[in-house]
Amino acid sequence: MKSSFKKLPGSKMAVEVSLEQKEFLPYYQAAYDEAVKNVHLKGFRPGTAPKDLADAAVDKEKIFNEAAKSAIRWSLDEVTKDNEWTLIDSPKIEVEDSKDLGIVYKATLTVFPEIKLANYKKIAKKILGEKKEQSVEPKEIDQTLDWIRNSRKEGDKVPELNDEFAKKIGKFENMEALKKSVSEGILMEKNMKERDRLRLKMLDEIIKDSELEVPEVMIEKTYQSLNRQYAPMLKASGKTEEQISQELRDRAYHNVATNLVLYKIAQTEKLEPAPEEVRTGQGSVESEENYQYIYGMLQNQKVFGFLEAQK
């Protein structure tokens, strides 16, 4: 087997493969034997007709096409293994020549993209240095308590903020315990928002400084999913079809680029969840789809934990 390839934009490869007669013949023979075995001729049981009659009855073009499918499948598998490519879309095949029971074909492959990561440790350390310490103001506690009190009013009667009220809503000992719980809740929410802000900024910086080609097929698949989820809501907000499409395509690109970068960091740093982590820590993983989803979620958590340790 001879093969050559040329890199194309968009994480695609143009491949040309040539199989000689001795390489293609076993596939042709297997397809021919199967066709002959299934020939139905009057007066003969399947597979017992004389060779010359059976040969005349089979569809040679169909046999060649079946043989070509098998040979192409095998040879492309060999080419992708030899070059360590991971296909992310169905290949486009065009048979160029089929003389003397050999075959030459061209294939356009979409492969998992090469990713040259930026110095993600340095970027993470820099961004983490921008972390803002969070605090809770007394007025924030008062506003939350007012919201809780109004949510429990009966008719026009609003309950008083006292120890009895605190005991009723959460079995707190007194108002001080309730205020402390509210303050801790507000602080936790603020810290989570700050964490998410820093994570997003880290990823944006890493993506910006990395070299990666995001395959269009991955963007399109993500775009279609986002379009089903958010297009009606965006349309209701008064945005035009063009605005919606552009916004969702930009979001799709960013989502795919983010996932690629997280995956590459996990691969580089060997941040892989153990099977028992996936199966025992996150509920039901009955289907393979659920397993992969939970695996990816846990892997991303490990990546963020790794980046946040770069202080």
Sequence and secondary structure as in RCSB ss.txt:
>XXXX:A:sequence
MKSSFKKLPGSKMAVEVSLEQKEFLPYYQAAYDEAVKNVHLKGFRPGTAPKDLADAAVDKEKIFNEAAKSAIRWS
LDEVTKDNEWTLIDSPKIEVEDSKDLGIVYKATLTVFPEIKLANYKKIAKKILGEKKEQSVEPKEIDQTLDWIRN
SRKEGDKVPELNDEFAKKIGKFENMEALKKSVSEGILMEKNMKERDRLRLKMLDEIIKDSELEVPEVMIEKTYQS
LNRQYAPMLKASGKTEEQISQELRDRAYHNVATNLVLYKIAQTEKLEPAPEEVRTGQGSVESEENYQYIYGMLQN
QKVFGFLEAQK
>XXXX:A:secstr
 EEEEEEETTTEEEEEEEE HHHHHHHHHHHHHHHHHT   TTS TT S HHHHHHHS HHHHHHHHHHHHHHHH
HHHHHHHTT  B S  EEEEEE GGG EEEEEEEEB   EE   HHHHHHHHHTT       HHHHHHHHHHHHH
HT BTTB    SHHHHHHHH  SSHHHHHHHHHHHHHHHHHHHHHHHHHHHHHHHHHHHSEE   HHHHHHHHHH
HHHHHHHHHHHTT  HHHHHHHHHHHHHHHHHHHHHHHHHHHHHT    HHHHHHHSS   SHHHHHHHHHHHHH
HHHHHHHHT  
